[in-house]
């Protein structure tokens, strides 16, 4: 038996985390599944051990197991311990902010091969409009193992669909050479016309 992968991708403010939490709650409430929610250490939103949507109107928050973004394999011991405690298999593993997780592809594949369904939410592109982490690679696993890819939608202030996450520093677009991972929340969704990247080499 193999698990299936549900992938939720999109720019900032596209309700990815809210959708992850909604699906986790549906599995718990209706399918009576045990869902373990994972929070990588590079995720700075919400409190410690909590996955929380930025959307105040939905999604809420759920307790989560925090782990080192650079070593997702440490989670396997927690899964085994939990299964011993509850006396059954953990049916579903939900990973928020997947773009931060090192070895996300092989880790997710391992979980699928171990018969866990996996939910992953994360950014598809970083603030430079380049693939972020291994999120886009996971589409191969959806094709191979089954599941779904949900393109979460966000909108620019002009009303057009936003494909990009605009990072702002002191209210101005961040330059191309600024760090990929920074704590904080100064982002807004932008369409192609209004996305600005100072210092982009080509």
N, CA, C and O of each residue as an XYZ file, in Angstrom:
808
protein
N       0.841     -1.209      0.000
C       0.000      0.000      0.000
C       0.872      1.254      0.000
O       1.927      1.304      0.631
N       0.401      2.248     -0.719
C       1.089      3.533     -0.754
C       0.096      4.639     -0.429
O      -1.103      4.515     -0.678
N       0.623      5.723      0.133
C      -0.211      6.872      0.395
C      -0.395      7.726     -0.848
O       0.208      7.477     -1.892
N      -1.230      8.725     -0.714
C      -1.445      9.699     -1.791
C      -1.036     11.081     -1.285
O      -1.012     11.346     -0.083
N      -0.716     11.949     -2.241
C      -0.200     13.281     -1.914
C      -1.167     14.362     -2.352
O      -1.591     14.395     -3.507
N      -1.513     15.238     -1.436
C      -2.300     16.431     -1.763
C      -1.396     17.640     -1.599
O      -0.899     17.929     -0.510
N      -1.197     18.336     -2.704
C      -0.243     19.437     -2.770
C      -1.000     20.747     -2.951
O      -1.833     20.874     -3.848
N      -0.701     21.727     -2.085
C      -1.345     23.043     -2.158
C      -0.268     24.098     -2.334
O       0.549     24.317     -1.440
N      -0.269     24.751     -3.489
C       0.785     25.720     -3.812
C       0.194     27.039     -4.258
O      -0.942     27.106     -4.728
N       0.995     28.096     -4.100
C       0.569     29.403     -4.559
C       1.424     30.473     -3.910
O       2.331     30.155     -3.142
N       1.150     31.740     -4.204
C       1.917     32.838     -3.617
C       1.453     33.136     -2.196
O       0.555     32.479     -1.670
N       2.075     34.131     -1.591
C       1.633     34.592     -0.270
C       0.168     35.033     -0.340
O      -0.312     35.514     -1.367
N      -0.523     34.851      0.791
C      -1.914     35.297      0.940
C      -2.889     34.549      0.026
O      -3.922     35.088     -0.373
N      -2.541     33.295     -0.297
C      -3.460     32.517     -1.137
C      -4.193     31.442     -0.330
O      -4.809     30.538     -0.895
N      -4.117     31.556      1.002
C      -4.862     30.654      1.901
C      -4.380     29.210      1.855
O      -5.169     28.288      2.059
N      -3.085     29.003      1.588
C      -2.536     27.637      1.548
C      -2.659     26.957      2.906
O      -3.110     25.815      2.995
N      -2.255     27.663      3.969
C      -2.309     27.067      5.296
C      -3.757     26.833      5.724
O      -4.063     25.802      6.324
N      -4.641     27.769      5.427
C      -6.054     27.591      5.762
C      -6.610     26.343      5.077
O      -7.394     25.604      5.672
N      -6.210     26.111      3.842
C      -6.678     24.939      3.109
C      -6.094     23.657      3.699
O      -6.791     22.647      3.799
N      -4.826     23.692      4.087
C      -4.195     22.540      4.742
C      -4.942     22.183      6.028
O      -5.249     21.015      6.268
N      -5.231     23.182      6.845
C      -5.918     22.948      8.109
C      -7.355     22.469      7.884
O      -7.858     21.631      8.632
N      -8.003     22.996      6.864
C      -9.369     22.558      6.543
C      -9.380     21.072      6.196
O     -10.237     20.319      6.658
N      -8.420     20.668      5.380
C      -8.381     19.257      4.970
C      -8.006     18.354      6.145
O      -8.542     17.255      6.283
N      -7.096     18.816      6.980
C      -6.737     18.039      8.160
C      -7.959     17.849      9.061
O      -8.202     16.756      9.573
N      -8.718     18.921      9.246
C      -9.904     18.853     10.095
C     -10.958     17.926      9.500
O     -11.614     17.184     10.231
N     -11.124     17.963      8.180
C     -12.087     17.083      7.513
C     -11.726     15.624      7.737
O     -12.599     14.801      8.015
N     -10.452     15.302      7.619
C     -10.013     13.918      7.829
C     -10.255     13.478      9.276
O     -10.697     12.360      9.537
N      -9.955     14.381     10.198
C     -10.168     14.046     11.605
C     -11.653     13.875     11.926
O     -12.052     12.928     12.604
N     -12.453     14.802     11.429
C     -13.863     14.845     11.818
C     -14.689     13.761     11.142
O     -15.503     13.102     11.789
N     -14.481     13.575      9.846
C     -15.362     12.679      9.093
C     -14.750     11.312      8.827
O     -15.449     10.300      8.886
N     -13.441     11.268      8.532
C     -12.803      9.979      8.248
C     -12.222      9.333      9.501
O     -11.726      8.207      9.458
N     -12.289     10.070     10.636
C     -11.761      9.568     11.918
C     -10.291      9.170     11.806
O      -9.847      8.211     12.438
N      -9.543      9.918     10.994
C      -8.123      9.648     10.814
C      -7.300     10.406     11.856
O      -7.711     11.446     12.370
N      -6.133      9.853     12.145
C      -5.172     10.590     12.954
C      -4.293     11.395     11.994
O      -3.618     10.828     11.135
N      -4.309     12.705     12.148
C      -3.518     13.589     11.296
C      -2.446     14.257     12.148
O      -2.758     14.947     13.119
N      -1.187     14.051     11.786
C      -0.082     14.718     12.470
C       0.350     15.923     11.638
O       0.712     15.773     10.471
N       0.314     17.112     12.230
C       0.682     18.333     11.524
C       2.114     18.711     11.893
O       2.475     18.751     13.069
N       2.915     18.985     10.883
C       4.331     19.287     11.067
C       4.618     20.747     10.729
O       4.100     21.289      9.753
N       5.459     21.372     11.560
C       5.807     22.779     11.370
C       7.329     22.901     11.297
O       7.999     22.668     12.303
N       7.902     23.263     10.130
C       9.354     23.419     10.042
C       9.849     24.621     10.842
O       9.139     25.616     10.995
N      11.063     24.515     11.343
C      11.607     25.557     12.224
C      11.731     26.912     11.535
O      11.736     27.940     12.211
N      11.830     26.939     10.211
C      11.926     28.218      9.502
C      10.588     28.936      9.370
O      10.542     30.075      8.907
N       9.512     28.289      9.766
C       8.190     28.919      9.726
C       8.031     29.791     10.966
O       7.973     29.282     12.085
N       7.962     31.097     10.767
C       7.919     32.034     11.896
C       6.514     32.545     12.210
O       6.328     33.268     13.189
N       5.533     32.185     11.403
C       4.182     32.671     11.712
C       3.517     31.761     12.740
O       3.800     30.565     12.799
N       2.637     32.336     13.543
C       2.011     31.573     14.612
C       2.973     31.390     15.770
O       4.131     31.800     15.696
N       2.504     30.790     16.812
C       3.340     30.555     17.983
C       4.121     29.263     17.860
O       4.028     28.556     16.856
N       4.894     28.964     18.896
C       5.663     27.722     18.923
C       4.707     26.537     18.960
O       3.761     26.513     19.747
N       4.964     25.556     18.103
C       4.126     24.365     18.092
C       2.725     24.586     17.583
O       1.823     23.804     17.882
N       2.526     25.652     16.809
C       1.199     25.966     16.265
C       1.314     26.292     14.781
O       2.162     27.087     14.375
N       0.459     25.676     13.980
C       0.310     26.086     12.586
C      -0.943     26.940     12.511
O      -2.028     26.513     12.904
N      -0.778     28.152     12.000
C      -1.872     29.129     12.027
C      -1.983     29.828     10.691
O      -0.984     30.253     10.110
N      -3.205     29.943     10.212
C      -3.456     30.668      8.964
C      -3.413     32.171      9.221
O      -3.812     32.646     10.284
N      -2.917     32.914      8.220
C      -2.935     34.381      8.320
C      -4.327     34.945      8.049
O      -4.603     36.111      8.334
N      -5.188     34.114      7.502
C      -6.535     34.567      7.175
C      -7.371     34.612      8.453
O      -7.644     33.567      9.043
N      -7.785     35.814      8.895
C      -8.538     35.912     10.152
C      -9.949     35.337     10.042
O     -10.601     35.107     11.060
N     -10.428     35.103      8.818
C     -11.809     34.661      8.623
C     -11.955     33.158      8.456
O     -13.063     32.661      8.254
N     -10.860     32.437      8.538
C     -11.003     30.998      8.357
C      -9.695     30.282      8.584
O      -8.625     30.890      8.620
N      -9.802     28.986      8.736
C      -8.588     28.200      8.881
C      -8.187     27.991     10.316
O      -7.825     26.882     10.710
N      -8.247     29.065     11.115
C      -7.896     28.937     12.516
C      -6.461     28.494     12.722
O      -5.550     28.895     11.998
N      -6.285     27.646     13.742
C      -4.949     27.142     14.013
C      -5.052     25.776     14.661
O      -6.074     25.422     15.248
N      -3.979     25.021     14.543
C      -3.929     23.688     15.128
C      -2.547     23.470     15.725
O      -1.557     24.043     15.271
N      -2.502     22.627     16.754
C      -1.208     22.287     17.336
C      -0.411     21.459     16.336
O      -0.975     20.692     15.555
N       0.903     21.625     16.371
C       1.764     20.977     15.385
C       3.070     20.560     16.044
O       3.486     21.116     17.060
N       3.695     19.574     15.438
C       5.008     19.132     15.873
C       6.070     19.963     15.159
O       6.188     19.901     13.935
N       6.838     20.734     15.914
C       7.916     21.522     15.320
C       9.119     20.618     15.083
O       9.419     19.735     15.887
N       9.804     20.857     13.959
C      10.999     20.066     13.659
C      12.019     20.944     12.955
O      11.684     22.010     12.437
N      13.251     20.494     12.940
C      14.335     21.216     12.291
C      14.157     21.141     10.768
O      14.154     20.053     10.192
N      14.011     22.292     10.130
C      13.802     22.323      8.677
C      14.897     21.578      7.916
O      14.649     21.034      6.840
N      16.114     21.554      8.477
C      17.251     20.925      7.802
C      17.273     19.411      7.990
O      18.058     18.717      7.342
N      16.407     18.888      8.883
C      16.433     17.445      9.142
C      15.033     16.914      9.408
O      14.687     16.647     10.559
N      14.211     16.755      8.352
C      12.853     16.249      8.574
C      12.825     14.809      9.085
O      11.818     14.362      9.635
N      13.922     14.089      8.904
C      13.947     12.674      9.289
C      13.771     12.484     10.797
O      13.391     11.402     11.244
N      14.043     13.526     11.578
C      13.860     13.413     13.028
C      12.396     13.167     13.388
O      12.092     12.711     14.490
N      11.499     13.470     12.462
C      10.065     13.301     12.705
C       9.678     11.821     12.783
O       8.687     11.475     13.427
N      10.449     10.949     12.133
C      10.062      9.532     12.058
C       9.931      8.907     13.442
O       9.030      8.101     13.674
N      10.821      9.270     14.360
C      10.719      8.758     15.727
C       9.411      9.197     16.379
O       8.768      8.418     17.082
N       9.019     10.459     16.140
C       7.771     10.980     16.715
C       6.555     10.256     16.132
O       5.579     10.005     16.840
N       6.618      9.924     14.849
C       5.518      9.178     14.232
C       5.392      7.800     14.880
O       4.295      7.367     15.231
N       6.520      7.124     15.034
C       6.495      5.792     15.657
C       5.997      5.867     17.101
O       5.202      5.029     17.526
N       6.459      6.862     17.851
C       6.011      7.020     19.245
C       4.508      7.273     19.305
O       3.806      6.714     20.147
N       4.026      8.120     18.400
C       2.592      8.436     18.378
C       1.777      7.198     18.051
O       0.740      6.956     18.670
N       2.234      6.411     17.086
C       1.497      5.207     16.711
C       1.426      4.218     17.868
O       0.419      3.528     18.030
N       2.476      4.142     18.668
C       2.451      3.271     19.844
C       1.451      3.787     20.883
O       0.755      3.008     21.535
N       1.395      5.109     21.023
C       0.495      5.708     22.013
C      -0.978      5.529     21.624
O      -1.814      5.213     22.471
N      -1.287      5.731     20.342
C      -2.693      5.694     19.905
C      -3.129      4.297     19.497
O      -4.321      4.046     19.314
N      -2.163      3.374     19.350
C      -2.499      1.995     19.029
C      -2.959      1.762     17.610
O      -3.626      0.768     17.323
N      -2.607      2.675     16.717
C      -2.925      2.484     15.298
C      -1.966      3.319     14.458
O      -1.138      4.065     14.982
N      -2.100      3.176     13.157
C      -1.248      3.903     12.234
C      -1.640      5.383     12.183
O      -2.819      5.720     12.297
N      -0.664      6.250     12.014
C      -0.945      7.658     11.697
C      -1.291      7.699     10.210
O      -0.422      7.520      9.356
N      -2.564      7.936      9.910
C      -3.003      7.833      8.518
C      -2.493      8.969      7.639
O      -2.262      8.782      6.445
N      -2.318     10.157      8.239
C      -2.015     11.330      7.425
C      -0.966     12.221      8.097
O      -1.028     12.485      9.298
N      -0.009     12.673      7.296
C       1.005     13.626      7.740
C       0.801     14.918      6.950
O       0.789     14.899      5.720
N       0.641     16.033      7.648
C       0.425     17.332      6.994
C       1.618     18.240      7.265
O       1.977     18.466      8.420
N       2.227     18.756      6.215
C       3.420     19.598      6.325
C       3.092     21.000      5.824
O       2.737     21.178      4.659
N       3.209     21.989      6.694
C       2.997     23.374      6.267
C       4.335     24.017      5.895
O       5.385     23.587      6.372
N       4.299     25.031      5.055
C       5.501     25.768      4.627
C       6.571     24.804      4.104
O       7.735     24.859      4.503
N       6.141     23.923      3.203
C       7.022     22.890      2.676
C       8.255     23.415      1.962
O       9.256     22.707      1.845
N       8.190     24.652      1.484
C       9.336     25.209      0.751
C      10.584     25.305      1.625
O      11.699     25.375      1.108
N      10.402     25.308      2.949
C      11.545     25.440      3.855
C      12.231     24.107      4.162
O      13.322     24.093      4.731
N      11.606     22.994      3.793
C      12.056     21.683      4.258
C      13.140     21.107      3.340
O      12.913     20.907      2.147
N      14.308     20.846      3.906
C      15.381     20.187      3.144
C      14.969     18.739      2.850
O      14.287     18.098      3.650
N      15.395     18.248      1.702
C      15.115     16.859      1.285
C      13.618     16.562      1.265
O      13.196     15.439      1.538
N      12.817     17.581      0.937
C      11.362     17.427      0.966
C      10.894     16.315      0.028
O       9.988     15.555      0.370
N      11.501     16.219     -1.142
C      11.067     15.221     -2.139
C      11.261     13.803     -1.598
O      10.321     13.009     -1.584
N      12.478     13.487     -1.152
C      12.741     12.112     -0.704
C      12.025     11.820      0.622
O      11.620     10.683      0.865
N      11.869     12.820      1.468
C      11.143     12.633      2.727
C       9.668     12.335      2.450
O       9.095     11.413      3.031
N       9.063     13.117      1.566
C       7.659     12.890      1.214
C       7.484     11.524      0.564
O       6.527     10.807      0.858
N       8.404     11.171     -0.314
C       8.322      9.858     -0.964
C       8.423      8.732      0.065
O       7.717      7.730     -0.044
N       9.283      8.889      1.046
C       9.417      7.896      2.108
C       8.082      7.728      2.849
O       7.643      6.605      3.098
N       7.448      8.843      3.194
C       6.171      8.784      3.904
C       5.101      8.107      3.058
O       4.318      7.308      3.572
N       5.062      8.421      1.765
C       4.086      7.797      0.869
C       4.318      6.291      0.774
O       3.368      5.509      0.809
N       5.578      5.890      0.655
C       5.909      4.461      0.583
C       5.573      3.743      1.883
O       5.321      2.539      1.886
N       5.570      4.487      2.993
C       5.218      3.915      4.300
C       3.705      3.942      4.538
O       3.243      3.708      5.654
N       2.941      4.229      3.483
C       1.471      4.176      3.521
C       0.835      5.295      4.329
O      -0.253      5.125      4.879
N       1.510      6.443      4.407
C       0.877      7.636      4.972
C       0.359      8.496      3.824
O       1.077      8.705      2.846
N      -0.863      8.995      3.919
C      -1.266     10.092      3.037
C      -0.511     11.336      3.501
O      -0.273     11.517      4.695
N      -0.141     12.182      2.557
C       0.645     13.370      2.886
C      -0.030     14.606      2.301
O      -0.419     14.621      1.134
N      -0.161     15.631      3.119
C      -0.629     16.943      2.678
C       0.551     17.899      2.798
O       1.194     17.959      3.847
N       0.842     18.643      1.740
C       1.928     19.625      1.789
C       1.419     20.952      1.250
O       0.882     21.015      0.144
N       1.589     22.016      2.037
C       1.255     23.370      1.601
C       2.530     24.204      1.577
O       3.376     24.074      2.461
N       2.669     25.059      0.567
C       3.852     25.899      0.522
C       3.879     26.819     -0.681
O       3.049     26.727     -1.586
N       4.846     27.699     -0.661
C       5.056     28.631     -1.773
C       5.671     27.896     -2.955
O       6.570     27.074     -2.780
N       5.190     28.189     -4.154
C       5.810     27.605     -5.342
C       7.040     28.402     -5.775
O       8.026     27.826     -6.234
N       6.982     29.737     -5.627
C       8.095     30.607     -6.029
C       8.558     31.445     -4.848
O       7.760     31.801     -3.981
N       9.853     31.759     -4.817
C      10.353     32.672     -3.794
C      10.150     34.120     -4.245
O       9.541     34.374     -5.284
N      10.662     35.059     -3.461
C      10.407     36.476     -3.780
C      11.103     36.922     -5.051
O      10.803     37.992     -5.581
N      12.044     36.099     -5.554
C      12.725     36.416     -6.814
C      12.012     35.800     -8.016
O      12.485     35.902     -9.148
N      10.870     35.159     -7.760
C      10.097     34.464     -8.799
C      10.848     33.257     -9.353
O      10.738     32.932    -10.535
N      11.620     32.590     -8.475
C      12.306     31.345     -8.814
C      11.721     30.220     -7.967
O      11.202     30.472     -6.879
N      11.799     28.968     -8.456
C      11.255     27.857     -7.674
C      11.800     27.854     -6.247
O      13.002     28.006     -6.031
N      10.904     27.679     -5.281
C      11.256     27.771     -3.863
C      11.376     26.357     -3.290
O      10.401     25.607     -3.244
N      12.580     26.014     -2.859
C      12.794     24.694     -2.290
C      12.455     23.600     -3.298
O      12.799     23.698     -4.476
N      11.784     22.567     -2.824
C      11.449     21.428     -3.681
C       9.944     21.311     -3.924
O       9.459     20.254     -4.329
N       9.208     22.394     -3.678
C       7.750     22.323     -3.811
C       7.313     21.885     -5.207
O       6.459     21.010     -5.343
N       7.891     22.487     -6.237
C       7.457     22.155     -7.602
C       7.824     20.727     -7.967
O       7.146     20.109     -8.788
N       8.890     20.187     -7.370
C       9.281     18.800     -7.644
C       8.219     17.810     -7.186
O       8.113     16.712     -7.733
N       7.440     18.190     -6.192
C       6.455     17.262     -5.637
C       5.356     16.923     -6.634
O       4.649     15.932     -6.450
N       5.196     17.719     -7.684
C       4.174     17.394     -8.687
C       4.437     16.033     -9.324
O       3.501     15.349     -9.738
N       5.709     15.638     -9.404
C       6.040     14.311     -9.940
C       5.449     13.222     -9.045
O       4.931     12.218     -9.536
N       5.529     13.428     -7.727
C       5.000     12.434     -6.796
C       3.483     12.316     -6.905
O       2.933     11.227     -6.743
N       2.801     13.434     -7.179
C       1.353     13.372     -7.392
C       1.052     12.508     -8.607
O       0.126     11.697     -8.582
N       1.833     12.679     -9.674
C       1.628     11.870    -10.871
C       1.914     10.400    -10.601
O       1.197      9.529    -11.094
N       2.960     10.116     -9.818
C       3.387      8.740     -9.594
C       2.531      8.011     -8.557
O       2.260      6.820     -8.710
N       2.109      8.704     -7.519
C       1.420      8.065     -6.401
C      -0.078      8.362     -6.362
O      -0.824      7.714     -5.627
N      -0.507      9.322     -7.139
C      -1.905      9.741     -7.085
C      -2.093     10.851     -6.069
O      -1.232     11.095     -5.224
N      -3.222     11.510     -6.165
C      -3.505     12.627     -5.275
C      -3.979     13.824     -6.064
O      -4.687     13.674     -7.061
N      -3.596     15.016     -5.628
C      -4.091     16.216     -6.298
C      -3.130     17.373     -6.110
O      -2.365     17.426     -5.147
N      -3.188     18.292     -7.049
C      -2.453     19.554     -6.947
C      -3.477     20.686     -6.957
O      -4.270     20.803     -7.891
N      -3.458     21.508     -5.929
C      -4.363     22.645     -5.850
C      -3.560     23.925     -5.980
O      -2.699     24.216     -5.151
N      -3.845     24.684     -7.020
C      -3.228     26.003     -7.188
C      -4.053     26.998     -6.387
O      -5.141     27.390     -6.808
N      -3.541     27.402     -5.243
C      -4.262     28.350     -4.398
C      -4.149     29.753     -4.989
O      -3.069     30.190     -5.387
N      -5.266     30.439     -5.037
C      -5.324     31.719     -5.740
C      -5.158     32.900     -4.790
O      -5.699     32.916     -3.684
N      -4.392     33.890     -5.256
C      -4.290     35.168     -4.557
C      -4.510     36.266     -5.592
O      -4.446     36.026     -6.797
N      -4.768     37.463     -5.100
C      -5.078     38.562     -6.020
C      -4.267     39.802     -5.674
O      -4.079     40.150     -4.509
N      -3.803     40.442     -6.712
C      -3.092     41.705     -6.596
C      -4.084     42.805     -6.203
O      -5.290     42.657     -6.401
N      -3.582     43.884     -5.657
C      -4.471     44.990     -5.264
C      -5.186     45.608     -6.457
O      -6.183     46.310     -6.291
N      -4.673     45.346     -7.678
C      -5.334     45.872     -8.875
C      -6.514     45.001     -9.300
O      -7.295     45.384    -10.171
N      -6.637     43.823     -8.675
C      -7.735     42.926     -8.998
C      -7.347     41.748     -9.872
O      -8.121     40.801    -10.011
N      -6.157     41.791    -10.465
C      -5.697     40.691    -11.313
C      -5.191     39.536    -10.456
O      -4.849     39.720     -9.288
N      -5.147     38.350    -11.046
C      -4.614     37.203    -10.320
C      -3.135     37.436    -10.017
O      -2.366     37.860    -10.880
N      -2.755     37.148     -8.767
C      -1.358     37.321     -8.359
C      -0.631     35.989     -8.463
O      -1.079     34.983     -7.912
N       0.489     35.986     -9.172
C       1.328     34.797     -9.279
C       2.591     34.929     -8.441
O       3.298     33.944     -8.229
N       2.881     36.125     -7.965
C       4.167     36.409     -7.334
C       3.990     36.908     -5.896
O       2.975     37.506     -5.539
N       5.027     36.636     -5.083
C       5.071     37.140     -3.713
C       6.067     38.289     -3.657
O       7.276     38.082     -3.757
N       5.550     39.500     -3.495
C       6.402     40.690     -3.453
C       6.911     40.899     -2.035
O       6.124     41.151     -1.123
N       8.229     40.797     -1.845
C       8.794     41.094     -0.533
C       9.026     42.598     -0.421
O       9.514     43.238     -1.352
N       8.666     43.146      0.734
C       8.836     44.581      0.972
C       9.778     44.802      2.144
O       9.655     44.148      3.179
N      10.709     45.715      1.981
C      11.589     46.151      3.060
C      11.376     47.649      3.239
O      11.629     48.436      2.328
N      10.910     48.032      4.424
C      10.548     49.441      4.663
C       9.571     49.952      3.607
O       9.637     51.104      3.179
N       8.666     49.068      3.201
C       7.623     49.449      2.252
C       8.038     49.466      0.801
O       7.230     49.790     -0.070
N       9.292     49.120      0.521
C       9.782     49.134     -0.866
C      10.181     47.729     -1.305
O      10.581     46.916     -0.471
N      10.081     47.427     -2.602
C      10.441     46.096     -3.081
C      11.872     45.707     -2.702
O      12.807     46.489     -2.872
N      12.023     44.488     -2.187
C      13.338     44.004     -1.771
C      14.223     43.758     -2.992
O      13.731     43.290     -4.019
N      15.519     44.064     -2.899
C      16.416     43.811     -4.020
C      16.648     42.314     -4.226
O      16.491     41.511     -3.306
N      17.019     41.968     -5.433
C      17.223     40.579     -5.841
C      18.216     39.852     -4.938
O      18.042     38.666     -4.657
N      19.252     40.547     -4.484
C      20.321     39.882     -3.741
C      20.068     39.801     -2.233
O      20.973     39.422     -1.490
N      18.858     40.146     -1.756
C      18.575     39.994     -0.334
C      18.344     38.509     -0.021
O      18.035     37.739     -0.930
N      18.487     38.092      1.247
C      18.411     36.663      1.595
C      17.065     36.047      1.231
O      16.036     36.723      1.222
N      17.094     34.741      0.928
C      15.861     34.036      0.588
C      14.966     33.882      1.818
O      13.765     34.144      1.756
N      15.554     33.459      2.929
C      14.786     33.210      4.142
C      15.011     34.341      5.136
O      16.117     34.526      5.644
N      13.967     35.083      5.402
C      14.042     36.107      6.450
C      12.758     36.036      7.275
O      11.680     35.843      6.714
N      12.854     36.190      8.599
C      11.634     36.210      9.399
C      10.852     37.487      9.141
O      11.393     38.495      8.686
N       9.595     37.413      9.439
C       8.775     38.607      9.240
C       7.661     38.347      8.255
O       7.512     37.235      7.749
N       6.896     39.353      7.991
C       5.650     39.140      7.265
C       5.411     40.222      6.230
O       4.264     40.488      5.872
N       6.481     40.859      5.739
C       6.317     41.987      4.825
C       6.264     41.499      3.375
O       7.204     41.686      2.602
N       5.147     40.873      3.031
C       4.934     40.388      1.673
C       3.540     40.780      1.226
O       2.641     40.968      2.046
N       3.370     40.901     -0.073
C       2.026     41.033     -0.596
C       1.968     40.370     -1.971
O       2.963     40.363     -2.697
N       0.809     39.813     -2.332
C       0.677     39.170     -3.638
C       0.632     40.211     -4.745
O      -0.003     41.255     -4.600
N       1.307     39.922     -5.849
C       1.345     40.856     -6.982
C       1.125     40.106     -8.308
O       1.513     38.947     -8.456
N       0.513     40.780     -9.236
C       0.394     40.264    -10.599
C       1.693     40.562    -11.348
O       2.576     41.248    -10.833
N       1.797     40.037    -12.568
C       3.025     40.223    -13.343
C       3.298     41.696    -13.614
O       4.454     42.117    -13.629
N       2.257     42.478    -13.828
C       2.440     43.895    -14.157
C       3.014     44.677    -12.980
O       3.806     45.599    -13.175
N       2.620     44.315    -11.760
C       3.014     45.109    -10.592
C       4.117     44.472     -9.759
O       4.524     45.039     -8.744
N       4.606     43.309    -10.166
C       5.718     42.671     -9.471
C       7.013     43.377     -9.859
O       7.306     43.543    -11.043
N       7.798     43.795     -8.843
C       9.034     44.570     -9.092
C      10.189     43.870     -8.399
O      10.073     43.470     -7.240
N      11.307     43.722     -9.107
C      12.477     43.050     -8.544
C      13.733     43.841     -8.870
O      14.380     43.586     -9.886
N      14.090     44.812     -8.005
C      15.270     45.630     -8.272
C      16.551     44.792     -8.294
O      16.761     43.941     -7.430
N      17.393     45.041     -9.281
C      18.683     44.365     -9.350
C      18.648     43.002     -9.985
O      19.632     42.264     -9.929
N      17.520     42.650    -10.593
C      17.441     41.346    -11.257
C      18.454     41.280    -12.391
O      18.472     42.161    -13.250
N      19.318     40.228    -12.412
C      20.418     40.201    -13.386
C      19.965     40.064    -14.836
O      20.587     40.647    -15.724
N      18.900     39.309    -15.100
C      18.380     39.192    -16.458
C      16.964     38.686    -16.439
O      16.352     38.521    -17.495
